Amino acid sequence: MAKQLGYLALLPFIVGALLVWFVRADARAHVAAALSAYAAVVIAFLGGVHWGFGFVHAAPAPRLFVWGVVPALVAFVAVLMPPYAGLVIHGAMLVGCYLVDRNIYPLHGAGRWLVLRFRLSLGASLSCFIGAAGS
């Protein structure tokens, strides 16, 4: 079920990236802003996973909690930027989160998730970059 839900969660990224290119010029900014907002929500979720990892340990590493808020803060700043810039930040943050997570997840028993996570991160980040180019 996780696989199906993960791919379903890619739909707003893909649809948003395509719509940026195909809607009327007066609607483009709204579509790009929606794509940016959705990306920020997903990025914040990716950071929050680290808090979950931290809370299962009796003496959690503070870095899990620190990193857990970094994606949300970066995504918030990106939402405030014009979409052509903010979506690039979102795309880069999605890649960055994956690079961090591929080292952290196996340490917490979540290594099997990384194959699907790579595919989802690739689709989401490419959608952000494509959306940025069209905005």
C-alpha positions, 0 to 999 in steps of 0.5 A: 500500500505504501508504494501506491500511496507514494505514487499517488502523492506524486500526482500533485507534483506532476500535474502542477509541473505540467499545468504551469506550462499549459495554463493561461498566463494569468493563471500560471502564478497561482499554479506555481504557488500551489506547486510550491506550497505542496512541495513545502508540505512534503519537505516538512514531512520529510524532516518530521520523519527524523523526529520520529526516529529520535523519539524511539531512542532512550537517548536520541541524538540531537542532530535528528531533531535539529535536522528535522526542522531544517527542511521545513524552515528552508521550505518556508523561505522557498514558499515566500520567494517567487516560484521560479526561484522557490521551486528550484530551492524545493527541488534542491531540498528534495534531493538534499533530504534524500541524500541525508536520508539514505545515510540515516534511514538504514541506521533506524531500520528503514533502509528498504524504503529507500528504493521507493523514496529515490523514485518519489524524490526524483519525480518530485524534484524534477517536477519542481525544476520543470515547474520553475522553468515554466513559471 
